[in-house]
Amino acid sequence: MKEPFITIVSGLPRSGTSMMMQALEAGGIPALTDNIRKQDEDNPKGYYEFEPVKKTKDDPSWVSAARGKVVKMVYSLLYDLPSEYEYRIVFMQRALEEVIASQKKMLQRTGKQGAQVGDEKLTELFKAQLIKFNHWIANQKNFSIISVNYTDMIALPQLQCDRINTFLGGILDTEAASATVDPALYRNRL
Amino acid sequence: MAKIKIDSKLYDRAKKAAQAAGYSSFEEFVTSVIEKEIAQLEASSEGEDAVADQLRGLGYIE
């Protein structure tokens, strides 16, 4: 029997990855999370994070237990994943201006320091990183990827969940997944 | 002054390109190309650092 693949929700921070995690979990894919990072004003429905993903380069032992589950990872950590597993990546896309504005707000609220460059430069840097990432992932035999636009997910969640369900091989309860998207919570949210 | 060896075909192409671009000498052209490449690599490294700072500040990497 073929080993189950690992579903990964990825993207830039503040691109809707937590929203997608919530949808996929509701749609029947168990989420690998530790609930260490609690819900707050920035993510009222929780972060759906799993601390060990940050140490994947040094200790990828958690990956085996992620088969058949969904885990959230920022795009830059995907380079560290071991090659012996199959990964299906649900990659969130959101306008970079919105992403950076939202990141800025989050950094301000938490009192943390981010990059010491202007918004324009940061936009350029993220663009360059995503080009590099897309080039890399296109050449990985054990990765497949679907892009989901943040705005589309809010406006037409059922349609997006149908696309994701096809990508994941029909394992998703699309009605339950799409029902988690609360337009009032996400629309125009930074 | 240091000397380097390059493929003769590449040398011919580079010499033609330097002349077409208006460089006063082949040495000036090579120096300019190397400086630009170094600046790009340094900028790229600074960029990686800046992005890492941003992701770290947001709590997504360590």
gemmi code that builds the backbone of each chain (N, CA, C; Angstrom):
import gemmi

chains = {
    "A": [
        ("MET", (0.848, -1.208, 0.000), (0.000, 0.000, 0.000), (0.881, 1.256, 0.000)),
        ("LYS", (0.494, 2.225, -0.788), (1.281, 3.448, -0.884), (1.202, 4.247, 0.423)),
        ("GLU", (2.345, 4.783, 0.827), (2.351, 5.572, 2.075), (1.573, 6.869, 1.877)),
        ("PRO", (0.823, 7.293, 2.905), (0.083, 8.554, 2.737), (1.027, 9.742, 2.624)),
        ("PHE", (0.612, 10.689, 1.843), (1.427, 11.903, 1.670), (1.224, 12.862, 2.845)),
        ("ILE", (2.079, 13.853, 2.884), (1.986, 14.879, 3.928), (1.448, 16.159, 3.281)),
        ("THR", (0.366, 16.673, 3.827), (-0.179, 17.926, 3.300), (0.469, 19.076, 4.076)),
        ("ILE", (0.960, 20.047, 3.341), (1.585, 21.205, 3.988), (0.912, 22.482, 3.503)),
        ("VAL", (0.477, 23.280, 4.457), (-0.041, 24.610, 4.121), (1.124, 25.578, 4.272)),
        ("SER", (1.421, 26.269, 3.188), (2.586, 27.147, 3.215), (2.281, 28.485, 2.560)),
        ("GLY", (3.271, 29.345, 2.606), (3.126, 30.685, 2.033), (3.921, 31.658, 2.869)),
        ("LEU", (3.710, 32.923, 2.608), (4.339, 33.952, 3.433), (3.533, 34.113, 4.716)),
        ("PRO", (4.158, 34.563, 5.791), (3.376, 34.852, 6.995), (2.315, 35.920, 6.709)),
        ("ARG", (1.126, 35.710, 7.179), (-0.013, 36.610, 7.003), (-0.621, 36.522, 5.589)),
        ("SER", (-0.510, 35.333, 4.996), (-1.111, 35.168, 3.664), (-2.368, 34.303, 3.720)),
        ("GLY", (-2.797, 33.937, 4.929), (-4.014, 33.140, 5.070), (-3.748, 31.677, 5.381)),
        ("THR", (-2.551, 31.354, 5.834), (-2.208, 29.954, 6.094), (-3.005, 29.378, 7.272)),
        ("SER", (-3.252, 30.185, 8.300), (-4.029, 29.676, 9.447), (-5.478, 29.424, 9.036)),
        ("MET", (-6.012, 30.328, 8.204), (-7.372, 30.143, 7.680), (-7.451, 28.820, 6.910)),
        ("MET", (-6.435, 28.547, 6.104), (-6.432, 27.314, 5.317), (-6.286, 26.086, 6.212)),
        ("MET", (-5.459, 26.193, 7.242), (-5.305, 25.072, 8.186), (-6.645, 24.736, 8.821)),
        ("GLN", (-7.347, 25.767, 9.223), (-8.643, 25.563, 9.874), (-9.614, 24.863, 8.914)),
        ("ALA", (-9.598, 25.295, 7.667), (-10.506, 24.701, 6.670), (-10.170, 23.226, 6.433)),
        ("LEU", (-8.878, 22.928, 6.276), (-8.489, 21.548, 5.972), (-8.763, 20.620, 7.165)),
        ("GLU", (-8.551, 21.138, 8.353), (-8.840, 20.320, 9.543), (-10.335, 20.026, 9.627)),
        ("ALA", (-11.140, 21.063, 9.406), (-12.593, 20.863, 9.436), (-13.039, 19.912, 8.323)),
        ("GLY", (-12.262, 19.912, 7.243), (-12.580, 19.047, 6.115), (-12.120, 17.617, 6.299)),
        ("GLY", (-11.582, 17.312, 7.474), (-11.269, 15.916, 7.804), (-9.814, 15.515, 7.780)),
        ("ILE", (-8.916, 16.457, 7.532), (-7.486, 16.113, 7.554), (-6.933, 16.501, 8.934)),
        ("PRO", (-6.465, 15.540, 9.709), (-5.967, 15.878, 11.050), (-4.807, 16.872, 10.977)),
        ("ALA", (-4.875, 17.892, 11.812), (-3.827, 18.915, 11.812), (-2.750, 18.571, 12.838)),
        ("LEU", (-1.505, 18.693, 12.396), (-0.384, 18.482, 13.319), (-0.042, 19.840, 13.937)),
        ("THR", (-0.487, 20.027, 15.161), (-0.249, 21.309, 15.851), (0.094, 21.012, 17.306)),
        ("ASP", (0.667, 22.016, 17.965), (0.960, 21.828, 19.384), (0.239, 22.856, 20.259)),
        ("ASN", (-0.427, 23.792, 19.602), (-1.178, 24.836, 20.310), (-0.331, 25.637, 21.304)),
        ("ILE", (0.975, 25.674, 21.058), (1.834, 26.485, 21.942), (1.542, 27.977, 21.702)),
        ("ARG", (1.439, 28.337, 20.437), (1.124, 29.737, 20.125), (-0.393, 29.891, 20.164)),
        ("LYS", (-0.849, 30.606, 21.153), (-2.293, 30.724, 21.373), (-2.930, 31.761, 20.443)),
        ("GLN", (-4.241, 31.620, 20.276), (-4.977, 32.587, 19.462), (-4.839, 33.986, 20.064)),
        ("ASP", (-4.859, 34.983, 19.193), (-4.768, 36.365, 19.655), (-5.484, 37.261, 18.644)),
        ("GLU", (-5.259, 38.541, 18.780), (-5.936, 39.500, 17.902), (-5.560, 39.291, 16.433)),
        ("ASP", (-4.308, 38.870, 16.206), (-3.848, 38.667, 14.833), (-4.437, 37.402, 14.209)),
        ("ASN", (-4.636, 36.387, 15.014), (-5.220, 35.132, 14.536), (-6.260, 34.662, 15.540)),
        ("PRO", (-7.472, 35.229, 15.471), (-8.501, 34.931, 16.491), (-8.925, 33.459, 16.534)),
        ("LYS", (-8.644, 32.724, 15.471), (-9.038, 31.307, 15.471), (-7.834, 30.384, 15.665)),
        ("GLY", (-6.725, 30.978, 16.077), (-5.542, 30.171, 16.372), (-4.539, 30.151, 15.238)),
        ("TYR", (-3.319, 29.742, 15.581), (-2.219, 29.770, 14.610), (-1.988, 28.440, 13.904)),
        ("TYR", (-2.435, 27.353, 14.498), (-2.244, 26.015, 13.915), (-0.758, 25.740, 13.647)),
        ("GLU", (0.080, 26.097, 14.603), (1.511, 25.907, 14.381), (2.039, 24.674, 15.093)),
        ("PHE", (3.213, 24.259, 14.662), (3.860, 23.089, 15.249), (5.343, 23.442, 15.383)),
        ("GLU", (5.765, 23.672, 16.603), (7.118, 24.183, 16.876), (8.241, 23.377, 16.209)),
        ("PRO", (8.174, 22.015, 16.218), (9.303, 21.273, 15.638), (9.605, 21.598, 14.167)),
        ("VAL", (8.645, 22.162, 13.439), (8.937, 22.469, 12.022), (10.099, 23.470, 11.907)),
        ("LYS", (10.254, 24.287, 12.938), (11.314, 25.302, 12.892), (12.709, 24.688, 13.009)),
        ("LYS", (12.758, 23.472, 13.501), (14.059, 22.801, 13.691), (14.256, 21.646, 12.698)),
        ("THR", (13.489, 21.637, 11.632), (13.511, 20.511, 10.685), (14.912, 20.217, 10.157)),
        ("LYS", (15.671, 21.246, 9.897), (17.018, 21.055, 9.339), (17.873, 20.174, 10.264)),
        ("ASP", (17.767, 20.422, 11.557), (18.576, 19.652, 12.520), (17.880, 18.375, 12.975)),
        ("ASP", (16.551, 18.404, 13.005), (15.828, 17.238, 13.514), (14.502, 17.044, 12.751)),
        ("PRO", (14.568, 16.284, 11.658), (13.349, 16.068, 10.873), (12.518, 14.865, 11.350)),
        ("SER", (12.769, 14.402, 12.564), (12.124, 13.167, 13.036), (10.595, 13.288, 13.117)),
        ("TRP", (10.086, 14.506, 13.214), (8.638, 14.703, 13.315), (7.917, 14.399, 11.996)),
        ("VAL", (8.648, 14.446, 10.888), (8.019, 14.382, 9.563), (7.275, 13.059, 9.351)),
        ("SER", (7.857, 11.979, 9.835), (7.239, 10.661, 9.655), (5.814, 10.630, 10.221)),
        ("ALA", (5.636, 11.277, 11.374), (4.323, 11.290, 12.033), (3.329, 12.213, 11.344)),
        ("ALA", (3.809, 12.981, 10.377), (2.925, 13.932, 9.681), (2.209, 13.309, 8.494)),
        ("ARG", (2.584, 12.053, 8.161), (1.931, 11.411, 7.016), (0.435, 11.267, 7.277)),
        ("GLY", (-0.349, 11.662, 6.298), (-1.803, 11.611, 6.444), (-2.367, 12.818, 7.178)),
        ("LYS", (-1.486, 13.732, 7.560), (-1.940, 14.923, 8.298), (-1.596, 16.200, 7.530)),
        ("VAL", (-2.014, 17.315, 8.096), (-1.678, 18.611, 7.511), (-0.887, 19.416, 8.543)),
        ("VAL", (0.170, 20.054, 8.054), (1.018, 20.851, 8.944), (1.323, 22.177, 8.255)),
        ("LYS", (1.491, 23.203, 9.065), (1.757, 24.536, 8.511), (3.255, 24.851, 8.594)),
        ("MET", (3.811, 25.311, 7.484), (5.231, 25.684, 7.457), (5.426, 26.912, 6.587)),
        ("VAL", (6.189, 27.855, 7.069), (6.511, 29.000, 6.230), (7.380, 28.496, 5.066)),
        ("TYR", (7.248, 29.121, 3.907), (7.878, 28.608, 2.673), (9.369, 28.309, 2.837)),
        ("SER", (10.068, 29.122, 3.612), (11.533, 28.978, 3.693), (11.967, 27.718, 4.426)),
        ("LEU", (11.052, 27.099, 5.158), (11.407, 25.865, 5.871), (11.228, 24.617, 4.997)),
        ("LEU", (10.546, 24.772, 3.881), (10.285, 23.606, 3.026), (11.564, 23.030, 2.420)),
        ("TYR", (12.579, 23.895, 2.294), (13.863, 23.432, 1.745), (14.491, 22.346, 2.632)),
        ("ASP", (14.110, 22.366, 3.904), (14.753, 21.454, 4.872), (14.073, 20.093, 4.978)),
        ("LEU", (12.966, 19.907, 4.277), (12.227, 18.644, 4.426), (12.978, 17.464, 3.813)),
        ("PRO", (12.970, 16.318, 4.489), (13.665, 15.150, 3.932), (13.012, 14.664, 2.642)),
        ("SER", (13.841, 14.100, 1.767), (13.368, 13.784, 0.411), (12.602, 12.461, 0.302)),
        ("GLU", (12.562, 11.683, 1.375), (11.944, 10.352, 1.229), (10.426, 10.336, 1.384)),
        ("TYR", (9.820, 11.482, 1.580), (8.355, 11.527, 1.728), (7.728, 12.295, 0.563)),
        ("GLU", (6.402, 12.060, 0.400), (5.679, 12.822, -0.624), (4.955, 13.983, 0.059)),
        ("TYR", (5.109, 15.164, -0.516), (4.485, 16.352, 0.062), (3.516, 16.979, -0.945)),
        ("ARG", (2.352, 17.357, -0.451), (1.423, 18.130, -1.296), (1.252, 19.489, -0.620)),
        ("ILE", (1.630, 20.508, -1.335), (1.699, 21.847, -0.764), (0.496, 22.686, -1.202)),
        ("VAL", (-0.242, 23.179, -0.226), (-1.302, 24.150, -0.503), (-0.677, 25.512, -0.195)),
        ("PHE", (-0.373, 26.242, -1.255), (0.404, 27.472, -1.095), (-0.505, 28.699, -1.191)),
        ("MET", (-0.545, 29.461, -0.124), (-1.417, 30.636, -0.085), (-0.748, 31.833, -0.767)),
        ("GLN", (-1.518, 32.491, -1.612), (-1.032, 33.691, -2.308), (-1.874, 34.877, -1.862)),
        ("ARG", (-1.204, 35.952, -1.538), (-1.934, 37.172, -1.175), (-1.109, 38.362, -1.667)),
        ("ALA", (-1.773, 39.438, -2.009), (-1.064, 40.619, -2.505), (0.031, 41.004, -1.507)),
        ("LEU", (1.243, 41.193, -2.020), (2.383, 41.446, -1.131), (2.209, 42.701, -0.277)),
        ("GLU", (1.536, 43.694, -0.848), (1.317, 44.929, -0.080), (0.484, 44.618, 1.165)),
        ("GLU", (-0.536, 43.770, 0.999), (-1.386, 43.390, 2.137), (-0.614, 42.530, 3.132)),
        ("VAL", (0.178, 41.626, 2.587), (0.980, 40.745, 3.453), (1.907, 41.581, 4.333)),
        ("ILE", (2.608, 42.507, 3.713), (3.584, 43.302, 4.459), (2.890, 44.239, 5.450)),
        ("ALA", (1.773, 44.813, 5.042), (1.025, 45.683, 5.971), (0.548, 44.873, 7.179)),
        ("SER", (0.088, 43.661, 6.929), (-0.397, 42.811, 8.016), (0.752, 42.362, 8.926)),
        ("GLN", (1.888, 42.045, 8.300), (3.065, 41.658, 9.100), (3.508, 42.817, 9.995)),
        ("LYS", (3.461, 44.010, 9.419), (3.877, 45.210, 10.153), (3.003, 45.404, 11.398)),
        ("LYS", (1.693, 45.247, 11.184), (0.752, 45.394, 12.300), (1.040, 44.363, 13.379)),
        ("MET", (1.292, 43.145, 12.946), (1.547, 42.070, 13.903), (2.832, 42.345, 14.692)),
        ("LEU", (3.854, 42.811, 14.000), (5.117, 43.122, 14.687), (4.910, 44.259, 15.692)),
        ("GLN", (4.107, 45.232, 15.285), (3.834, 46.355, 16.194), (3.091, 45.870, 17.437)),
        ("ARG", (2.067, 45.025, 17.215), (1.264, 44.537, 18.345), (2.093, 43.702, 19.307)),
        ("THR", (3.008, 42.915, 18.744), (3.785, 42.015, 19.607), (5.052, 42.672, 20.142)),
        ("GLY", (5.390, 43.840, 19.607), (6.591, 44.536, 20.055), (7.878, 43.879, 19.579)),
        ("LYS", (7.766, 43.055, 18.543), (8.949, 42.371, 18.000), (9.532, 43.179, 16.840)),
        ("GLN", (10.810, 42.887, 16.553), (11.461, 43.603, 15.467), (11.556, 42.708, 14.225)),
        ("GLY", (11.240, 43.309, 13.084), (11.360, 42.569, 11.824), (12.553, 43.081, 11.042)),
        ("ALA", (12.460, 42.975, 9.714), (13.558, 43.424, 8.849), (13.718, 44.932, 8.954)),
        ("GLN", (14.962, 45.363, 8.964), (15.230, 46.801, 9.051), (15.366, 47.396, 7.644)),
        ("VAL", (14.353, 47.195, 6.850), (14.326, 47.766, 5.498), (12.920, 48.327, 5.251)),
        ("GLY", (12.800, 49.195, 4.264), (11.500, 49.782, 3.949), (10.559, 48.770, 3.300)),
        ("ASP", (9.288, 49.148, 3.240), (8.272, 48.239, 2.671), (8.571, 47.869, 1.218)),
        ("GLU", (9.051, 48.873, 0.461), (9.313, 48.631, -0.957), (10.423, 47.594, -1.124)),
        ("LYS", (11.462, 47.752, -0.318), (12.593, 46.820, -0.380), (12.155, 45.425, 0.063)),
        ("LEU", (11.338, 45.400, 1.126), (10.870, 44.106, 1.630), (10.007, 43.390, 0.586)),
        ("THR", (9.195, 44.165, -0.113), (8.376, 43.593, -1.193), (9.275, 42.957, -2.248)),
        ("GLU", (10.320, 43.702, -2.636), (11.279, 43.188, -3.639), (11.935, 41.902, -3.148)),
        ("LEU", (12.319, 41.905, -1.889), (13.016, 40.739, -1.332), (12.108, 39.516, -1.289)),
        ("PHE", (10.857, 39.725, -0.868), (9.918, 38.596, -0.837), (9.651, 38.086, -2.262)),
        ("LYS", (9.521, 39.019, -3.194), (9.294, 38.609, -4.589), (10.440, 37.720, -5.060)),
        ("ALA", (11.660, 38.163, -4.778), (12.843, 37.396, -5.194), (12.857, 36.028, -4.521)),
        ("GLN", (12.472, 35.999, -3.244), (12.452, 34.726, -2.508), (11.430, 33.768, -3.109)),
        ("LEU", (10.276, 34.316, -3.495), (9.228, 33.460, -4.053), (9.606, 32.929, -5.443)),
        ("ILE", (10.306, 33.752, -6.214), (10.789, 33.292, -7.526), (11.750, 32.117, -7.320)),
        ("LYS", (12.662, 32.307, -6.386), (13.644, 31.258, -6.083), (12.935, 29.988, -5.587)),
        ("PHE", (11.951, 30.184, -4.709), (11.214, 29.055, -4.148), (10.452, 28.294, -5.249)),
        ("ASN", (9.776, 29.052, -6.110), (8.990, 28.414, -7.182), (9.882, 27.629, -8.138)),
        ("HIS", (11.045, 28.179, -8.410), (11.998, 27.491, -9.274), (12.448, 26.191, -8.603)),
        ("TRP", (12.737, 26.295, -7.319), (13.217, 25.116, -6.578), (12.144, 24.031, -6.532)),
        ("ILE", (10.928, 24.410, -6.173), (9.885, 23.400, -5.955), (9.479, 22.719, -7.265)),
        ("ALA", (9.583, 23.455, -8.359), (9.248, 22.868, -9.662), (10.192, 21.725, -10.011)),
        ("ASN", (11.355, 21.708, -9.386), (12.346, 20.670, -9.671), (12.405, 19.564, -8.621)),
        ("GLN", (11.454, 19.583, -7.684), (11.428, 18.550, -6.640), (10.405, 17.471, -7.018)),
        ("LYS", (10.893, 16.247, -7.197), (10.006, 15.177, -7.649), (8.985, 14.772, -6.592)),
        ("ASN", (9.300, 14.948, -5.338), (8.402, 14.482, -4.271), (7.456, 15.584, -3.757)),
        ("PHE", (7.459, 16.733, -4.439), (6.564, 17.828, -4.049), (5.581, 18.099, -5.190)),
        ("SER", (4.309, 18.310, -4.831), (3.391, 18.897, -5.795), (2.740, 20.092, -5.092)),
        ("ILE", (2.292, 21.040, -5.866), (1.851, 22.306, -5.263), (0.606, 22.842, -5.952)),
        ("ILE", (-0.281, 23.405, -5.141), (-1.445, 24.126, -5.672), (-1.439, 25.510, -5.015)),
        ("SER", (-1.660, 26.525, -5.806), (-1.724, 27.880, -5.257), (-3.172, 28.268, -5.018)),
        ("VAL", (-3.425, 28.866, -3.877), (-4.772, 29.330, -3.551), (-4.686, 30.811, -3.187)),
        ("ASN", (-5.444, 31.600, -3.883), (-5.447, 33.032, -3.624), (-6.303, 33.354, -2.400)),
        ("TYR", (-5.757, 34.142, -1.510), (-6.428, 34.510, -0.257), (-7.811, 35.127, -0.520)),
        ("THR", (-7.855, 36.065, -1.443), (-9.119, 36.756, -1.741), (-10.150, 35.796, -2.320)),
        ("ASP", (-9.690, 34.895, -3.194), (-10.597, 33.909, -3.790), (-11.139, 32.956, -2.729)),
        ("MET", (-10.280, 32.603, -1.771), (-10.693, 31.670, -0.720), (-11.801, 32.294, 0.127)),
        ("ILE", (-11.731, 33.591, 0.321), (-12.760, 34.278, 1.113), (-14.042, 34.463, 0.285)),
        ("ALA", (-13.855, 34.832, -0.989), (-15.021, 35.113, -1.831), (-15.735, 33.838, -2.272)),
        ("LEU", (-14.946, 32.807, -2.624), (-15.539, 31.573, -3.171), (-14.912, 30.341, -2.508)),
        ("PRO", (-15.160, 30.176, -1.215), (-14.484, 29.067, -0.511), (-14.830, 27.684, -1.053)),
        ("GLN", (-16.091, 27.496, -1.468), (-16.481, 26.166, -1.958), (-15.692, 25.812, -3.228)),
        ("LEU", (-15.573, 26.775, -4.114), (-14.839, 26.537, -5.359), (-13.375, 26.205, -5.084)),
        ("GLN", (-12.785, 26.974, -4.165), (-11.371, 26.728, -3.835), (-11.203, 25.377, -3.149)),
        ("CYS", (-12.138, 25.039, -2.268), (-12.043, 23.744, -1.575), (-12.223, 22.585, -2.557)),
        ("ASP", (-13.049, 22.782, -3.570), (-13.202, 21.751, -4.606), (-11.873, 21.540, -5.332)),
        ("ARG", (-11.200, 22.638, -5.654), (-9.885, 22.551, -6.330), (-8.894, 21.797, -5.442)),
        ("ILE", (-8.890, 22.168, -4.167), (-7.942, 21.544, -3.229), (-8.264, 20.058, -3.073)),
        ("ASN", (-9.550, 19.751, -3.036), (-9.965, 18.353, -2.891), (-9.459, 17.510, -4.060)),
        ("THR", (-9.565, 18.035, -5.252), (-9.047, 17.320, -6.426), (-7.541, 17.117, -6.285)),
        ("PHE", (-6.872, 18.170, -5.862), (-5.407, 18.128, -5.690), (-4.996, 17.075, -4.654)),
        ("LEU", (-5.813, 16.959, -3.596), (-5.476, 16.027, -2.514), (-6.046, 14.616, -2.748)),
        ("GLY", (-6.646, 14.409, -3.878), (-7.122, 13.071, -4.217), (-8.477, 12.731, -3.649)),
        ("GLY", (-9.291, 13.736, -3.360), (-10.676, 13.488, -2.946), (-10.870, 13.135, -1.478)),
        ("ILE", (-9.926, 13.544, -0.631), (-10.029, 13.181, 0.799), (-10.717, 14.258, 1.646)),
        ("LEU", (-11.059, 15.368, 1.011), (-11.562, 16.508, 1.788), (-13.089, 16.597, 1.773)),
        ("ASP", (-13.659, 16.856, 2.946), (-15.086, 17.188, 3.028), (-15.170, 18.682, 2.701)),
        ("THR", (-15.482, 18.962, 1.465), (-15.372, 20.351, 1.003), (-16.428, 21.277, 1.623)),
        ("GLU", (-17.574, 20.707, 1.933), (-18.617, 21.552, 2.552), (-18.191, 21.988, 3.942)),
        ("ALA", (-17.679, 21.033, 4.709), (-17.220, 21.362, 6.063), (-16.039, 22.322, 6.017)),
        ("ALA", (-15.145, 22.097, 5.049), (-13.954, 22.956, 4.939), (-14.361, 24.384, 4.577)),
        ("SER", (-15.196, 24.519, 3.574), (-15.552, 25.870, 3.111), (-16.413, 26.611, 4.137)),
        ("ALA", (-17.143, 25.846, 4.960), (-18.000, 26.496, 5.972), (-17.190, 27.219, 7.055)),
        ("THR", (-15.906, 26.904, 7.160), (-15.090, 27.558, 8.205), (-14.677, 28.973, 7.821)),
        ("VAL", (-14.783, 29.286, 6.542), (-14.330, 30.608, 6.096), (-15.378, 31.650, 6.450)),
        ("ASP", (-14.960, 32.547, 7.273), (-15.865, 33.583, 7.758), (-15.491, 34.900, 7.072)),
        ("PRO", (-16.226, 35.256, 6.024), (-15.858, 36.466, 5.267), (-15.770, 37.709, 6.144)),
        ("ALA", (-16.624, 37.765, 7.152), (-16.623, 38.952, 8.023), (-15.301, 39.078, 8.777)),
        ("LEU", (-14.692, 37.941, 9.057), (-13.440, 37.961, 9.813), (-12.259, 38.330, 8.928)),
        ("TYR", (-12.299, 37.886, 7.688), (-11.113, 38.027, 6.844), (-11.180, 39.165, 5.826)),
        ("ARG", (-12.375, 39.520, 5.373), (-12.454, 40.516, 4.313), (-11.840, 41.851, 4.759)),
        ("ASN", (-10.995, 42.389, 3.934), (-10.301, 43.662, 4.190), (-9.449, 43.640, 5.452)),
        ("ARG", (-9.159, 42.461, 5.941), (-8.393, 42.377, 7.173), (-6.904, 42.501, 6.871)),
        ("LEU", (-6.233, 43.311, 7.676), (-4.778, 43.415, 7.543), (-4.135, 42.854, 8.786)),
    ],
    "B": [
        ("MET", (49.763, 42.762, -9.848), (48.458, 42.474, -10.454), (48.278, 40.964, -10.633)),
        ("ALA", (47.078, 40.482, -10.265), (46.818, 39.053, -10.417), (46.447, 38.730, -11.870)),
        ("LYS", (46.729, 37.516, -12.284), (46.361, 37.078, -13.640), (45.405, 35.901, -13.523)),
        ("ILE", (44.441, 35.846, -14.427), (43.554, 34.680, -14.445), (43.500, 34.105, -15.854)),
        ("LYS", (43.130, 32.828, -15.949), (43.007, 32.205, -17.262), (41.524, 32.011, -17.561)),
        ("ILE", (41.104, 32.373, -18.773), (39.727, 32.084, -19.175), (39.746, 31.439, -20.558)),
        ("ASP", (38.667, 30.779, -20.861), (38.526, 30.113, -22.149), (38.691, 31.135, -23.286)),
        ("SER", (39.403, 30.764, -24.350), (39.703, 31.730, -25.415), (38.443, 32.215, -26.146)),
        ("LYS", (37.452, 31.317, -26.270), (36.204, 31.749, -26.929), (35.471, 32.781, -26.074)),
        ("LEU", (35.461, 32.531, -24.770), (34.815, 33.484, -23.850), (35.559, 34.823, -23.883)),
        ("TYR", (36.887, 34.730, -23.971), (37.711, 35.950, -24.038), (37.330, 36.774, -25.271)),
        ("ASP", (37.200, 36.108, -26.406), (36.848, 36.822, -27.648), (35.473, 37.487, -27.530)),
        ("ARG", (34.532, 36.742, -26.976), (33.172, 37.301, -26.801), (33.190, 38.493, -25.865)),
        ("ALA", (33.935, 38.326, -24.760), (33.990, 39.398, -23.744), (34.652, 40.642, -24.332)),
        ("LYS", (35.702, 40.431, -25.131), (36.416, 41.570, -25.721), (35.491, 42.351, -26.659)),
        ("LYS", (34.753, 41.605, -27.469), (33.799, 42.253, -28.394), (32.731, 43.011, -27.614)),
        ("ALA", (32.219, 42.361, -26.554), (31.174, 42.995, -25.735), (31.699, 44.264, -25.072)),
        ("ALA", (32.950, 44.215, -24.608), (33.550, 45.385, -23.946), (33.674, 46.546, -24.924)),
        ("GLN", (34.105, 46.225, -26.141), (34.247, 47.278, -27.175), (32.880, 47.866, -27.524)),
        ("ALA", (31.910, 46.974, -27.702), (30.556, 47.430, -28.068), (29.954, 48.297, -26.968)),
        ("ALA", (30.293, 47.994, -25.744), (29.724, 48.748, -24.619), (30.495, 50.036, -24.333)),
        ("GLY", (31.621, 50.235, -25.040), (32.368, 51.487, -24.904), (33.390, 51.516, -23.782)),
        ("TYR", (33.756, 50.378, -23.264), (34.809, 50.357, -22.241), (36.141, 50.737, -22.870)),
        ("SER", (36.970, 51.482, -22.130), (38.239, 51.950, -22.695), (39.267, 50.826, -22.789)),
        ("SER", (39.095, 49.802, -21.981), (39.997, 48.656, -22.071), (39.272, 47.390, -21.617)),
        ("PHE", (39.862, 46.263, -21.975), (39.274, 44.991, -21.561), (39.363, 44.843, -20.039)),
        ("GLU", (40.469, 45.340, -19.460), (40.662, 45.253, -18.007), (39.560, 46.030, -17.276)),
        ("GLU", (39.240, 47.197, -17.829), (38.191, 48.018, -17.193), (36.848, 47.270, -17.207)),
        ("PHE", (36.579, 46.615, -18.336), (35.340, 45.844, -18.478), (35.280, 44.696, -17.453)),
        ("VAL", (36.373, 43.942, -17.367), (36.404, 42.789, -16.456), (36.260, 43.263, -14.998)),
        ("THR", (36.946, 44.326, -14.654), (36.853, 44.864, -13.292), (35.414, 45.261, -12.975)),
        ("SER", (34.771, 45.938, -13.953), (33.389, 46.387, -13.752), (32.441, 45.198, -13.564)),
        ("VAL", (32.613, 44.168, -14.393), (31.741, 42.987, -14.303), (31.900, 42.312, -12.949)),
        ("ILE", (33.162, 42.160, -12.519), (33.402, 41.489, -11.226), (32.821, 42.316, -10.078)),
        ("GLU", (33.012, 43.625, -10.146), (32.464, 44.481, -9.073), (30.944, 44.377, -8.992)),
        ("LYS", (30.302, 44.391, -10.168), (28.830, 44.283, -10.197), (28.368, 42.955, -9.607)),
        ("GLU", (29.057, 41.877, -9.982), (28.671, 40.552, -9.503), (28.842, 40.459, -7.980)),
        ("ILE", (29.959, 41.013, -7.494), (30.201, 40.973, -6.041), (29.104, 41.764, -5.312)),
        ("ALA", (28.777, 42.944, -5.860), (27.736, 43.782, -5.232), (26.400, 43.047, -5.195)),
        ("GLN", (26.109, 42.336, -6.301), (24.836, 41.591, -6.374), (24.808, 40.462, -5.342)),
        ("LEU", (25.930, 39.761, -5.244), (25.994, 38.660, -4.276), (25.887, 39.184, -2.846)),
        ("GLU", (26.552, 40.314, -2.591), (26.483, 40.896, -1.243), (25.068, 41.358, -0.934)),
        ("ALA", (24.429, 41.982, -1.944), (23.050, 42.459, -1.751), (22.117, 41.293, -1.508)),
        ("SER", (22.354, 40.200, -2.241), (21.511, 39.023, -2.092), (21.632, 38.437, -0.693)),
        ("SER", (22.877, 38.431, -0.188), (23.105, 37.916, 1.162), (22.437, 38.818, 2.203)),
        ("GLU", (22.546, 40.142, 1.990), (21.878, 41.084, 2.906), (20.369, 40.891, 2.849)),
        ("GLY", (19.860, 40.642, 1.629), (18.424, 40.413, 1.449), (17.949, 39.187, 2.198)),
        ("GLU", (18.732, 38.118, 2.109), (18.384, 36.875, 2.822), (18.329, 37.158, 4.325)),
        ("ASP", (19.289, 37.931, 4.794), (19.337, 38.258, 6.223), (18.108, 39.067, 6.640)),
        ("ALA", (17.729, 40.029, 5.787), (16.578, 40.879, 6.107), (15.295, 40.056, 6.166)),
        ("VAL", (15.125, 39.164, 5.201), (13.928, 38.317, 5.189), (13.920, 37.403, 6.416)),
        ("ALA", (15.089, 36.859, 6.733), (15.180, 35.988, 7.918), (14.818, 36.777, 9.183)),
        ("ASP", (15.261, 38.038, 9.268), (14.914, 38.878, 10.426), (13.397, 39.054, 10.527)),
        ("GLN", (12.778, 39.265, 9.357), (11.327, 39.473, 9.329), (10.595, 38.205, 9.794)),
        ("LEU", (10.998, 37.062, 9.250), (10.332, 35.794, 9.594), (10.567, 35.442, 11.064)),
        ("ARG", (11.770, 35.768, 11.551), (12.089, 35.493, 12.960), (11.244, 36.389, 13.873)),
        ("GLY", (11.145, 37.659, 13.504), (10.354, 38.603, 14.305), (8.898, 38.183, 14.395)),
        ("LEU", (8.419, 37.576, 13.308), (7.012, 37.134, 13.268), (6.823, 35.767, 13.937)),
        ("GLY", (7.925, 35.150, 14.298), (7.855, 33.876, 15.028), (7.755, 32.641, 14.157)),
        ("TYR", (8.102, 32.756, 12.869), (7.955, 31.617, 11.967), (9.223, 30.798, 11.799)),
        ("ILE", (10.370, 31.386, 12.153), (11.615, 30.613, 12.156), (12.361, 30.959, 13.441)),
        ("GLU", (13.397, 30.178, 13.720), (14.180, 30.455, 14.941), (15.448, 31.201, 14.595)),
    ],
}
model = gemmi.Model(1)
for chain_id, residues in chains.items():
    chain = gemmi.Chain(chain_id)
    for i, (resn, *xyz) in enumerate(residues, 1):
        res = gemmi.Residue()
        res.name, res.seqid = resn, gemmi.SeqId(i, " ")
        for name, pos in zip(("N", "CA", "C"), xyz):
            atom = gemmi.Atom()
            atom.name, atom.element = name, gemmi.Element(name[0])
            atom.pos, atom.b_iso = gemmi.Position(*pos), 0.0
            res.add_atom(atom)
        chain.add_residue(res)
    model.add_chain(chain)
structure = gemmi.Structure()
structure.add_model(model)
structure.setup_entities()
